[in-house]
Amino acid sequence: MGFDTEDNNRGYKMFDEEYLEWDNATQKCQALGARLPVLSDAATIKIVKKYLDTADFDVFEVCFILSTL
């Protein structure tokens, strides 16, 4: 599905093509064998911020997923 592996050995991909409510985003991520990121440590937060900084949104409608590598 085209995840980018980051320094923490987890794969990330930004999905911003549609607005998703929390439950729907969770289900979409699970269907892709992934999950929404858990912001539990500084390294993960830094990675998520990097993706948000480089994203090109018209509005803030994002499903950001983390692979389960």
N, C-alpha and C positions, 0 to 999 in steps of 0.2 A: 504493500500500500504506500510505499515511499516515505518511510520515516527516516529522519536524520538522527544518527547516533551522536549523542553529546558526550562531554567529558565524564559524566557520571554513568556511562555505559547504558543509558536508557534512550529509546528512540522517541522523537517528538515530531509532531506535524500540526500545523495550524490549519484549521478548517474555518473559513469565513464566508462561505458561499450562501449561507442561509441563517436566519434567526432560529434558535432552538431554545425552548424552555429547558430548565435544569434536568427534568426527568427524561426528556427526549434526547438531550445531549448525552446523558449517561447511557441510555439504550443504544444510541448510535455508536458510541465509543466501544461498548461491550460487543456489538455486532462486528466491529473491526478487530476484536481481540486486544482491546486497549482500555484505558480508563482516563478520566480527567486527572490532571496532575494534582498531587498532594504537596502543598507548599510547606513542607516540614523542616526544611533546612536551607541555609543560605545559598548553597550551590544550585538547588532546584529553583529557588526564587530568582536567582540571577539568570538562569536559562530561560525561564518564562518571560522575564522582563525583556530579554534580548529578542524573543519572538514578537512580543507586543510592540517593541520599538521599531521593528522592521516591517510590521504588518501594514497593509494599505487598505484601511476600512473607510467606507462612507459613513457608517455608523458602527457603534460598538456591538456587533452581533457575531459572537465567536463561539465555536466549539474547538477548544484547544485540547488535544488529546496526547496522552503519553502511552507509548507501547508497553507491553508487559514483557520486555526482553529479559 
